[in-house]
Amino acid sequence: MSENQNNFRGLKYLVIFMGALIIAGVIVIISTIIYRINDEALFTSDNSSISAPINIKLPNDAKINNINSNSETVTIYYTINDKDFIGIFSFKDGKIIKEFGIK
């Protein structure tokens, strides 16, 4: 019976240890959520670095089909006289970087 009591004592300590780990994990999760909710840097963005060009020069008869952009360029898909083109323009000055004709 002595060995049986030792097994139960070990099991009792193991259950207490695992319960403490669960409580510590829940505290870490809750504190992380509270930290992220209160961290204003995650939700604010600095839009001062984004600037659109004043003018992008396309031919007068160009019909714009689609526009995509990233932090440095604007890609415009356009059609002139039933011919499709892709133009990549710089965000800094609005000048064309590359132009492709699509057959």
C-alpha positions as CSV (number, residue, x, y, z in Angstrom):
1,M,0.0,0.0,0.0
2,S,3.0,2.3,0.5
3,E,3.9,2.1,-3.2
4,N,0.3,2.9,-4.1
5,Q,0.4,6.0,-1.9
6,N,3.6,7.2,-3.5
7,N,2.0,6.8,-6.9
8,F,-1.0,8.9,-5.8
9,R,1.3,11.5,-4.3
10,G,3.3,11.8,-7.6
11,L,0.1,12.0,-9.5
12,K,-1.2,14.7,-7.2
13,Y,2.0,16.8,-7.7
14,L,1.8,16.2,-11.5
15,V,-1.8,17.4,-11.6
16,I,-1.0,20.5,-9.5
17,F,2.0,21.3,-11.8
18,M,-0.1,21.0,-14.9
19,G,-2.8,23.1,-13.5
20,A,-0.3,25.8,-12.7
21,L,1.0,25.6,-16.3
22,I,-2.5,26.1,-17.6
23,I,-3.1,29.1,-15.4
24,A,0.3,30.6,-16.4
25,G,-0.5,30.0,-20.1
26,V,-3.9,31.7,-19.8
27,I,-2.3,34.7,-18.0
28,V,0.3,35.0,-20.8
29,I,-2.4,34.8,-23.5
30,I,-4.6,37.5,-21.8
31,S,-1.7,39.8,-21.2
32,T,-0.6,39.5,-24.8
33,I,-4.1,40.3,-26.0
34,I,-4.3,43.4,-23.7
35,Y,-0.8,44.5,-24.9
36,R,-1.7,44.3,-28.5
37,I,-5.0,46.1,-28.0
38,N,-3.3,48.9,-26.2
39,D,-0.3,49.2,-28.7
40,E,-1.3,52.1,-30.9
41,A,1.7,51.5,-33.3
42,L,-0.1,48.4,-34.7
43,F,-3.2,50.4,-35.7
44,T,-1.8,53.7,-36.9
45,S,0.0,54.1,-40.2
46,D,2.2,57.0,-41.3
47,N,0.7,58.1,-44.6
48,S,3.1,61.0,-44.9
49,S,5.5,58.8,-47.0
50,I,2.8,58.0,-49.5
51,S,2.6,60.6,-52.3
52,A,0.9,60.3,-55.6
53,P,2.4,61.9,-58.7
54,I,0.9,65.1,-59.9
55,N,0.5,63.9,-63.5
56,I,0.8,60.6,-65.3
57,K,1.0,61.2,-69.0
58,L,-1.1,58.8,-71.1
59,P,-2.2,59.4,-74.7
60,N,-5.5,61.3,-75.0
61,D,-7.4,58.3,-76.5
62,A,-6.3,55.8,-73.9
63,K,-9.0,53.9,-72.1
64,I,-7.8,52.7,-68.6
65,N,-8.8,49.1,-67.9
66,N,-7.1,48.6,-64.5
67,I,-4.7,50.2,-62.1
68,N,-2.4,48.5,-59.5
69,S,0.3,50.0,-57.3
70,N,2.9,49.3,-54.8
71,S,5.1,51.6,-52.7
72,E,7.3,52.7,-55.7
73,T,5.3,52.2,-58.9
74,V,1.8,52.4,-60.4
75,T,0.9,49.9,-63.1
76,I,-1.8,51.0,-65.5
77,Y,-3.5,48.6,-68.0
78,Y,-4.9,50.6,-70.8
79,T,-6.2,50.3,-74.4
80,I,-5.5,52.5,-77.4
81,N,-7.3,51.8,-80.7
82,D,-8.1,48.2,-79.7
83,K,-4.5,47.5,-78.7
84,D,-3.7,46.7,-75.1
85,F,-0.7,48.2,-73.2
86,I,0.8,48.0,-69.7
87,G,2.6,51.0,-68.4
88,I,4.7,51.1,-65.3
89,F,5.0,54.6,-63.8
90,S,7.1,56.0,-61.0
91,F,5.4,57.2,-57.9
92,K,8.0,59.9,-57.4
93,D,7.6,61.9,-60.6
94,G,4.9,60.2,-62.6
95,K,7.2,59.4,-65.5
96,I,7.0,56.1,-67.3
97,I,9.5,53.4,-66.3
98,K,8.5,50.7,-68.8
99,E,5.7,50.2,-71.3
100,F,4.6,46.9,-72.8
101,G,2.3,46.2,-75.8
102,I,0.1,43.1,-75.5
103,K,-0.9,41.3,-78.7
